[in-house]
Structures are given as C-alpha cells and as structure tokens.
Amino acid sequence: MNKSVFSIDGVEYPGVFVKSPIHRSFNVLDGENAGRTMDGKMQRDIIGTYYTYRLEFDASLSDPDEYDALFDALSEPVDSHTITVPFGQSSLTFEAYVSNGEDDLSRIYRNESRKWDNLAVNFIAMDPQRRPA
C-alpha cells in the first residue's frame, strides 16, 4: 500500500510504504460513574468510542528521505497530530497522539548510508469519535 493511504498533519508520504494489514481497534470508555450495582448488574457511564490505529512501514521499499521525514514527524514532541487513515470504505481524519514508536537499524553501507526498517507506531485518539446518542 502507498499513495494516500495516510497523512499526518496534512502531509502525505507517498514514498513510504505501509505494510498490510493496518491494525484498527476501538475502546468504548466509561466515565467515573460506571460500575456494578449491588445486584451485580453493570451500570455504564459511556463517554464514547475511541479509535486506535497501528501502522507499520516497510522501509525496504520506501524513499529514505521521506522515511526520515516521517520518523521526524512522528517523534516530534507535540500534544497530537491530525491523521487521516482508512476507515470502512472511506477515510477518517481525527486528532491522535503518538506516545512511542520503534524501528530497527538493519544495515550500514560502505558509503555510510543506513537502512532502517520495521517502523511501527500507534495513533491513539485524543477525543471520542463517537458519543452516545
């Protein structure tokens, strides 16, 4: 996968290839008033549904300069990023934070260029994308 699969802060990285599959998960989070009542029934206090995406990038097929630019953007010490990712048959744009990411230095060539690979990052929603009706 590549071109227009994702963007970060309005910037696309068509020279950076996303590995398949893209991992998507959700959490339906409760507020402080959730819990079990005396008869054992669960009482919900739903705040909303938060989406999390895990993307992994294939540096072996990617443009090294774009890969480095992506790493710099992901590791920038900011509160959040605006990301656009696949969602259903369309896409979803939302504010998400990155708390950590990782990649591997797999090779250093004689000309001192470096090959990095296996960049993986989680995007965690800042706000719920869905709220109770």
Backbone as a ProteinNet text record, in pm:
[ID]
protein_1_A
[PRIMARY]
MNKSVFSIDGVEYPGVFVKSPIHRSFNVLDGENAGRTMDGKMQRDIIGTYYTYRLEFDASLSDPDEYDALFDALSEPVDSHTITVPFGQSSLTFEAYVSNGEDDLSRIYRNESRKWDNLAVNFIAMDPQRRPA
[TERTIARY]
84.6	0	89.3	46.6	119.1	27.3	53.3	-7.4	-146.7	-156.8	-282	-342.1	-265.6	-317.4	-331.2	-242.3	-247.4	-184.9	-216.7	-145.6	-133.7	-32.8	-8.2	6.1	-79.2	-79.8	-88.9	-169	-191.7	-82.8	21.5	132.7	118.9	120.8	121.2	264.9	289	421.9	409.5	388.2	365.3	485.7	604.6	724.1	750.7	661.2	674.8	562	599.1	501.4	451	319.5	255.6	243.1	286.2	270.8	124.9	82.3	-50.4	-34.6	-128.2	-250.2	-229.6	-321.4	-329.3	-416.3	-367.4	-440	-528.4	-655.6	-751.1	-819.7	-832.6	-904.4	-989.4	-1076.8	-1160.4	-1176.7	-1201.7	-1234.1	-1358.6	-1457.6	-1574.7	-1547.4	-1512.1	-1468	-1582.2	-1574.8	-1672.3	-1614.7	-1703.7	-1665.8	-1662.5	-1651.2	-1633	-1757.3	-1873.4	-1996.2	-2030.2	-1940.5	-1963.8	-1925.1	-1991.7	-1958.3	-2075.1	-2052.1	-2155.1	-2244.3	-2372.9	-2467.7	-2471.4	-2542.5	-2548.7	-2604.5	-2693.2	-2748.2	-2659	-2543.2	-2445.9	-2456.8	-2557.2	-2573.8	-2471.7	-2419.1	-2323.6	-2398.4	-2359.2	-2414.1	-2309.1	-2341.2	-2245.4	-2259.7	-2147.4	-2141.1	-2053.7	-2104.5	-2023.3	-1986.9	-1856	-1804	-1811.1	-1763.7	-1765.7	-1671.1	-1662.8	-1577.6	-1452.7	-1338.7	-1208.2	-1145.8	-1090.7	-1023.3	-872	-806	-660.1	-614.8	-511.1	-454.2	-307.9	-267.3	-125.7	-83.1	13.4	68.2	212.3	247.1	384.2	429.4	553.4	604.9	719	723.5	825.1	930.9	1040.1	1146.1	1221.6	1218.6	1294.7	1241.4	1113.7	1054.8	1036.1	1070.9	1042	1157.9	1125	1225.2	1292.1	1425.5	1493.1	1470.8	1466.3	1444.8	1302.7	1204.6	1067.2	1050.8	1116.8	1111.5	1167.3	1281.3	1339.9	1247.9	1184.5	1091.5	971.4	922.3	811	851.4	969.7	1016.9	1026.6	1079.9	1090.1	952.4	855.4	720.1	657.9	672.6	612.6	674.2	802.8	871.9	876.3	807.6	803.6	732.1	789.2	726.9	610.2	496.8	375.3	261.7	158.4	44.4	-25.6	-44.4	-118.2	-87.4	-136	-127.3	-267.6	-291.7	-413.5	-379	-445	-415	-537.4	-510.6	-615	-575.7	-667.5	-641.9	-763.5	-746.2	-861.7	-963.4	-1091.4	-1198.3	-1316.2	-1354.4	-1461.8	-1425	-1515.1	-1490	-1442.8	-1408.2	-1366.8	-1241.6	-1236.3	-1124.8	-1177.4	-1095	-1131.9	-1016.8	-1048.9	-949.7	-980.7	-880	-900.5	-768.6	-779.7	-662.8	-619.7	-491.7	-438.9	-301.2	-267.7	-132.8	-50.4	80.5	177.8	259.8	254.1	333.2	467.4	473.6	601	595.5	710.9	726.5	860.7	884.3	1012.8	1046.1	1174.8	1223.1	1358.3	1414.7	1539.5	1641.1	1764.1	1874.6	1919.3	1894.8	1924.5	2055.8	2107.6	2233.3	2296.1	2429.4	2506.7	2595.1	2580.1	2654.5	2791.8	2879.1	3015.4	3016.3	2916.4	2910	2846.4	2826.8	2774.1	2624.6	2556.2	2410.1	2357.7	2239.3	2183.7	2048.4	2019.9	1890.8	1816.5	1705.4	1617.2	1495.7	1433.5	1316.3	1227.6	1110.5	1014	965.5	946.2	889.4	744.1	709.5	572.9	532.5	407.7	358.9	210.5	169	27.1	-23.5	-139.1	-208.3	-330.1	-334.5	-441	-524.9	-655.2	-745.2	-739.7	-739.5	-744.2	-886.6	-985.1	-1125.5	-1202.4	-1320.3	-1400.2	-1449.9	-1447.1	-1500.3	-1651.9	-1702.8	-1846.8	-1888.6	-2001.3	-2056.9	-2196	-2239.9	-2374.3	-2481.4	-2584.6	-2696.1	-2780
-117	0	123.5	224.9	351.2	467.6	549.8	680.1	697.6	802	845.3	745.5	651.6	559.9	632.7	726.6	800.4	937.4	1027.3	1155	1195.7	1276.5	1327.7	1478.9	1548.9	1695.2	1749.6	1682.5	1725.6	1687.5	1619.4	1579.8	1432.5	1404.4	1266.2	1223.4	1095.8	1038.7	926.9	963.8	860.4	770.2	814.3	732.8	639.6	638.9	549	446.9	321.8	215.3	162.1	150.4	95.3	-55	-130	-275	-311.6	-419.2	-473.8	-578.7	-593.4	-515.1	-390.2	-296.2	-182.3	-228.3	-209.7	-255.3	-142.5	-174.3	-77.1	-140	-62.6	-112.5	0	-35.3	65.3	33.3	137.9	127.1	210.3	148.5	221.4	250.2	375.1	411.3	464.4	425.7	470.1	580.1	662.1	766.5	712.1	801.1	763.1	703	715.7	663.6	522.1	456	318.7	221.3	107.4	2.2	-90.2	-187.3	-286.5	-235.4	-255.8	-221.8	-336.5	-319.3	-420.8	-553.7	-550.8	-676.3	-739.2	-678.8	-735.7	-685.2	-603.6	-552.2	-442.1	-441.2	-337.9	-210.5	-101.9	30.1	104.3	141.3	208.5	359.6	427	573.5	605	575.6	577.4	719.8	741	867.4	866.4	757.7	746.2	639.1	628.4	530.4	598.9	545.1	596.1	493.6	540.9	452.5	464.3	351.7	344.4	273.4	326.4	265.2	231.1	115	76.5	62.3	144.3	136.6	89.6	5.2	-42.7	-8.3	35.4	86.7	0	-19.1	-100.7	-9.2	7.3	96.6	39.6	-92	-151.3	-104.8	-67.8	-18.9	132.2	196.9	338.7	427.8	552.1	654.1	691.3	678.7	703.9	844.3	945.5	1082.1	1099.7	1041.9	1050.9	970.6	856	774.5	853.4	919	1000.6	1116.1	1178.9	1289	1238.6	1120.8	1062.1	1032.8	974.5	945.7	1074.4	1180.2	1309.2	1362.2	1352	1399.9	1318.6	1188.2	1101.4	1122.5	1151.6	1164.9	1309.1	1398.8	1538.4	1548.8	1623	1634.4	1733.4	1687	1769	1692.5	1764.7	1700.9	1600.3	1637.8	1549.1	1583	1496.4	1513.8	1497.5	1559.9	1532.6	1424.5	1309.9	1199.5	1166.9	1117.8	1064.3	921.8	830.3	686.9	621.1	501.5	430.8	399.5	409.7	376.8	326.9	203.9	145.4	154.8	206	220.3	360.4	438.6	576.9	604	720.7	754.4	833.9	846.2	916.6	1009.2	1132.2	1229.6	1266.3	1255.9	1289.2	1324.1	1383.8	1417.9	1294.9	1262.4	1145.4	1178.6	1111.8	1129.9	1004.8	1026	917.6	917.8	809.2	804.5	735.8	648.7	583.6	519.6	489.1	419.2	349.7	267.1	196.2	154.5	148.4	88.3	25	-39.8	-114.5	-66.8	-48.1	-23.8	-160.2	-187.8	-320.9	-329.6	-213.9	-220.4	-82.9	-79.9	40.6	4.8	82.1	54.3	121.6	80.3	134.9	284.7	333.8	478	551.4	480	528.6	558.8	526.4	537	423.7	443.7	348.4	298.4	174.5	114.7	88.3	157.1	139.1	60.6	-13	-90.9	-115.3	-166.7	-209.5	-95	23.3	133.8	100.7	108.5	83	192	236.9	344.3	325.2	363.2	362.3	505.8	527.1	655.3	636.7	709.6	695.8	823.5	807.9	922.4	1012	1142.1	1240.2	1253.7	1246.1	1261.3	1142.7	1114.8	1007.1	1046	951.2	976.3	957.3	881	858.3	877.4	942.1	963.9	902.2	867.9	809.7	906.5	848.6	931	987
0	0	0	-68.2	-59.1	-84.7	-180.5	-204.9	-142.6	-60.6	0.3	99.5	147.8	249.1	381.9	409.1	535	514.5	607.4	612.8	758.5	785.1	919.7	908.7	980.7	978	835.6	753.2	616.2	518.2	564.9	478.7	443.2	313.8	267.1	242.4	255.9	234.7	131.2	3.2	-98.3	-121.8	-82.9	-99.5	17.5	117.6	232.2	224.9	221.5	203.4	337.4	347.2	466.4	446.9	548.1	542.8	567.9	509.2	538.3	647	733.9	744.5	828.4	812.2	903.5	1019.8	1140.5	1258.8	1311.6	1330.1	1381.7	1502.2	1609.8	1726.8	1784.5	1876.2	1939.5	2087.5	2164.1	2305.7	2330.2	2394.6	2440.8	2587.7	2616.7	2751.1	2836.2	2964.3	3062.8	3149.6	3204.6	3299	3440.7	3534.8	3674.9	3739.7	3677.3	3736	3689.2	3619.8	3574.8	3685.2	3685.9	3782.7	3806	3890	3923	4035.1	4017.9	4123.6	4224.5	4333.2	4439.1	4389	4288.1	4236.3	4129.2	4101.7	4008.2	3865.4	3839.1	3703.1	3675.3	3553.5	3512.1	3476.2	3538.2	3507.8	3426	3303.2	3215.7	3226.5	3208	3201.4	3080.7	2962.3	2840.7	2800.5	2786.6	2734.8	2582.8	2522.8	2378.1	2328.6	2197.2	2131.6	2076.8	2113.7	2070.6	1976	1864.9	1770.1	1785.7	1772.1	1774.2	1647.2	1585.2	1465.3	1489.8	1443.3	1444.4	1299	1259.7	1125.2	1133.2	1039	1025.4	884.6	874.5	748.2	697.7	566.8	501.4	441.4	512.1	465	346	327.7	216.9	82	75.6	-48.7	-48.2	61.8	78.9	41	6.6	-19.9	112.7	124.5	251.7	309	222.7	271.8	326.5	258.1	308.3	437.1	443.4	564.6	683.4	663	769.7	808.8	709.3	737.7	817.4	783.3	857	1001.3	1020.1	1155.1	1237.1	1175.4	1245.2	1283.8	1192.8	1223	1335.7	1331.2	1433.4	1571.1	1574.4	1702.8	1753.8	1683.4	1726.7	1861.4	1956.5	2088.8	2089	2036.8	2031.3	2098.1	2137.9	2203.4	2113.6	1985.8	1896.1	1751.2	1664.6	1520	1462.7	1349.6	1274.1	1173.8	1187.1	1096.1	1011.9	893.4	806.1	774	802.4	785.4	721.6	665.1	610	719.7	685.5	778.9	697.5	717.2	636.5	489	409.9	266.3	230.5	332.3	310.7	394.5	455.2	542.8	661	763.2	885.4	921.2	954.5	998.2	1142.2	1229.2	1369.6	1436.5	1555.6	1635.9	1713.6	1704.2	1774.5	1829.2	1938.5	1991.4	1967.2	1964.8	1949.9	2077.7	2152.5	2275	2252.2	2152.6	2122.5	1984.2	1933.3	1806.4	1808.4	1710.1	1706.9	1565	1538.1	1415.1	1441.1	1340.7	1354.9	1252	1296.8	1204	1154.9	1027	975.4	898.5	854.1	778.1	765.2	769.8	737.9	618.8	512.8	390.3	394.6	304.4	299	273.6	202.7	177.8	296.9	405.2	532.7	531	420.1	424.1	512.6	563.9	658.8	612.3	645.2	613.4	743	757.1	871.6	825.6	917.4	880.1	1001.7	973.4	1076.2	1164.8	1107.8	1184.9	1216.5	1343.7	1388.1	1485.2	1474.4	1560.3	1586.6	1707.4	1743.8	1747.2	1686.5	1691.9	1781.8	1891.9	1989.7	1988.8	1973.5	1961.4	2084.9	2062.4	2170.1	2225.8	2138.4	2174.7	2117.3	2172.8	2113.6	1974.5	1883.5	1750.9	1749.5	1846.5	1856	2000.9	2019.4	2152.8	2161.2	2281.8	2293.8	2243.9	2189.3	2137.5	2251.2
[MASK]
+++++++++++++++++++++++++++++++++++++++++++++++++++++++++++++++++++++++++++++++++++++++++++++++++++++++++++++++++++++++++++++++++++++

